[in-house]
């Protein structure tokens, strides 16, 4: 069902729309963000001004943006999806030429009031353009090779741009997020089986290319993989992050060391303690109870998204919601796997908790789209 | 394009189905994450917690203050002085070279030390403090402190270091401490973690070395929390450890100072013992050296000077040096003979100036001979022939047994380095050690303290004290250790008939007071302060027949190292003995001329408790004595500080 089939009269209008927002989702997002504020306060050694306060301001800004996006009818967003995608590609190109180099990677555009990471924006615009594409495409053609090639190109252009930044984590997220949208849209199982097999081949190629002139990854990326495979071979060097992160996590035990009592993070044993590794501080200070609670909150966010998508018979809306949920899921799944030693360190933040403006803002805008889809879903019949 | 409602429903179902598959996979993945959390935080939590503790807690050793050493009156002999240091922290200093250059304008820095400090600084993390210079004077220290705003990263700091206020006086007694070396670590079997502290001071020699364990104390520690870079964040706990135990010596610092000063210019040793209980009141060896030079590590130039000095200042002659006792040994032979009953006190021996043993002739020091000699005269005039004769009757084994009974040929148990055993030879000793049979001539030589016989000044003093008191006293150097009185059980009486001891003492009184006594020139004239004693002159070479014929054995004509050793043993007051003394002047010539005056002055000082008045001396000597005392510089050891002693 396309938006053209909407019976517009059944859709709430004006200020009444606020009542039709997915409030449980908003509460869950706020709860997760609040955990983030608490942890940022803790890792700053009991200082608000260092990370927690800017993060709260961004959250406030992000919430406002979310409500605003939610108020705008979903069909508007559908119509601008392709444009948004092109703009984000333009920004990715811009960072290639004018971007700020940080942590050895070109990732930011300095907008003056904030530093924007186009790669974060792209995660959502990619989901939007794919959802719009499959909404436009005749469902009977989704598995036709030509119509499969188009979304593949849509995914691979930004992925290529991100990989040369270089930002391996985001590029993996882009591929996985885009792939999930394609899967949900009904593309044949065969393609996915083939891609997974090909990925296996690629991994083999990546390893065999090492040390040759056509080496596929940067040296530091190889080192990270080595470290992931055996952190103990270099506990004070490259394996340091993972080893210390695991120590922090494990030493939290069942109930944790208590708020502000985490020795690992307090004493700077943890790298990037306020960004990518903030989960370890939570796990150290609040133990299994704290860490598992956060996982449950994330799970509930996914659940409410899935429920919202299932109840939405608009194809664009459903695909968008699944896509945003998938992107969100990939964030925390990769981050948690990374800090628990299940995945290599790839530099993916913990969504809504890690300190960082772009990811927070982009995610809340994405949830604004989810809300808009929820508010403007087809009703009645 | 418009779709039929049926298609729309079908497509929505596909999306929902696929969405549920994805949602299910996501849920499964989250379940796995949850299980991983459970595994790490519940099942393996203890292991990780242990690792975290190791990460953050660091132990730092706290060196306990070393025990203080006092003299018998509480005068400090070895102290822990504040050591003013300059410490630099590289990261605070910024431009290190610039800061050091500025510092050099204020205080002089040792080039070697500076180079070492810079090397250490570059090797360590930038926040680790490194000692740039130590042992600053207070003046230098305060200059640095005043200028510290202009010297970023520079901190004036105070630590503890050993200091010997009495300088050379006690060098041979308590020795010195020095920074622990690899050599020390290899030599001593000690797992005390304190030894791992760089430049930790341990006793190298003397009492400092022998009583190292109690003096050192037990290491304390502080547990500090460090961050990943090793920077100290805060102190978690502290265990102060146990300070080293204080030691009080039996030595009297003022007497010791006088003994050292009196021997100045000689290569000599002297020991003063309290005859009633064996307390060592002074135990000197000259020349000495300043132990403070060793505390930090002596320069090779200074060390070479000490090593090449022919008076061997590094040798502790009082316990380590062994000398043929010469005539001071004659009381041993005499007592052995008396106790064996082979000679009576009034029995005489004819001295023609020599003793004929078969075809060999043993000479008395007096070529013309002494004539008829009884026991007392033989000691007073130091007739050799008498002892040649008597020793043959009693035999060497009984003589040496008597020597052992009087404290010679045995190692006394005092905590000083290289305490010598000496030698009171026996027939068996010669058979075992030399593989030769004992000959009668050996006995004759031994009877006058020559030949194989060797004694240390400490043994001579113990011997004299035992004869003077008739008690089997043992020398004691440590009065209290950690406030506990050491080995103060009353001495047992000697197993010698008191009448025989009295006869010997009567003779010794006449040695320094009788008209013909060999030490008459060194008598104390004050009534009740008179001393008794015995001179000795021991040969360090054999007199050849040719020399004897030429009459060349005036010591002054010989090179220093071939002259005779001069010895004297004595005690005072002669009627009620309190102090026993032994003096050995290496290559000093005759005992009556070189050793007896020193012994006399020491005994007089001990009795008067200070520099003796001139009327204690014979009138003819007063002018010379006055000049001597005027030229002597004596330290006045600081009186004991009330409340200072922890003992």
Interface residues (C-beta under 8 A of the other chain):
Chain A: X1 X2 X5 X138 X139 X180 X183 X184 X185 X186 X244 X246 X247 X248 X249 X250 X251 X252 X253 X254 X263 X264 X267 X268 X269 X283 X287 X288 X291 X292 X295 X298 X299 X302 X303 X306 X309 X310 X313 X315 X318 X319 X322 X325 X326 X329 X333 X336 X337 X340 X342
Chain B: X1 X3 X7 X8 X10 X11 X12 X14 X15 X16 X18 X19 X20 X21 X22 X23 X26 X27 X29 X30 X33 X34 X36 X37 X38 X40 X41 X42 X44 X45 X47 X48 X49 X51 X52 X55 X56 X225 X226 X227 X228 X229 X233
